[in-house]
């Protein structure tokens, strides 16, 4: 499971690795952000570029979860938009997808 802690600082997207065709759980924890903004997250929207697909999205107790299945090799950008009462907060992370049947160069 990959866990991302959302906060109010301008952070670079976290980078993670995943195998082609693999389904992995991802979590974004909004507890820190809610304390920083003195607000609460009421909804979350997940989106992905490329061939990654998102399923089983949920939000409970300031924690958003989803499963991401990767398609093609290469980089995929995932965007998670949290809806708060007075604003929205966007978290990004990048998934590097490798093919276990491909060349050893995928892992460099």
C-alpha positions in Angstrom: 0.0 0.0 0.0 1.2 3.5 -0.8 0.4 6.2 1.7 0.5 9.9 0.9 0.2 12.5 3.6 -1.6 15.6 2.3 -0.5 19.0 3.7 -0.6 22.7 2.8 2.9 23.0 1.6 3.9 23.0 -2.1 5.4 19.5 -2.4 6.7 17.7 -5.5 4.7 14.7 -6.5 5.7 11.5 -4.8 7.1 8.9 -7.1 6.2 5.2 -6.8 6.8 2.0 -8.8 4.4 -0.5 -10.0 4.4 -3.5 -12.4 2.4 -3.5 -15.6 -1.1 -4.8 -15.0 -0.7 -4.8 -11.2 -3.5 -3.5 -8.9 -2.3 -1.7 -5.8 -4.1 0.2 -3.0 -3.3 3.9 -2.5 -4.2 6.0 0.5 -4.2 9.8 0.9 -4.4 10.9 4.5 -5.9 14.4 5.0 -5.6 14.7 8.8 -2.6 17.0 8.7 -4.2 19.2 6.0 -7.4 19.5 8.0 -5.5 20.6 11.1 -3.5 23.2 9.0 -6.6 24.7 7.4 -9.0 24.1 10.3 -11.4 22.6 7.9 -12.5 19.1 6.9 -12.5 17.1 3.7 -16.1 16.3 2.5 -15.3 14.6 -0.8 -12.5 13.4 -3.0 -12.1 12.9 -6.8 -9.4 10.7 -8.3 -8.2 10.9 -11.9 -5.4 9.3 -13.9 -3.7 10.0 -17.2 -2.7 7.3 -19.6 -3.7 3.7 -19.2 -4.0 3.6 -15.4 -7.5 2.9 -14.0 -8.9 3.8 -10.6 -11.4 1.7 -8.7 -12.9 1.2 -5.3 -12.7 4.9 -4.3 -13.7 5.7 -0.7 -13.4 8.4 1.9 -13.6 7.7 5.6 -12.2 9.5 8.7 -10.1 11.9 6.6 -8.5 9.1 4.6 -9.2 8.6 0.9 -8.5 5.2 -0.6 -8.5 3.7 -4.1 -7.0 0.9 -6.1 -5.0 1.7 -9.2 -4.4 -0.8 -12.0 -1.6 0.1 -14.4 -1.7 -0.6 -18.1 1.2 0.6 -20.3 4.8 1.0 -19.1 6.2 4.5 -18.5 5.0 7.3 -16.2 1.4 7.9 -15.1 0.3 11.0 -13.2 -2.4 10.5 -10.6 -4.4 13.5 -9.4 -6.5 13.5 -6.1 -8.7 16.5 -5.5 -10.0 17.0 -2.0 -13.1 19.2 -1.5 -13.2 21.2 1.7 -15.8 23.7 2.7 -13.8 26.8 1.6 -11.4 25.4 -0.9 -10.0 22.4 -2.8 -6.6 20.8 -2.4 -4.9 18.8 -5.1 -2.3 16.1 -4.5 -0.3 14.5 -7.3 1.8 11.4 -7.4 3.6 9.7 -10.3 3.7 5.9 -10.9 6.6 4.5 -12.9 5.3 1.3 -14.5 7.7 -1.5 -15.4 7.0 -4.6 -17.4 8.3 -7.7 -15.6 8.4 -9.5 -19.0 10.2 -6.7 -20.7 13.9 -5.8 -20.9 16.1 -5.3 -17.8 16.3 -1.7 -19.0 12.8 -1.0 -17.5 14.3 -1.2 -14.0 17.1 1.3 -14.5 
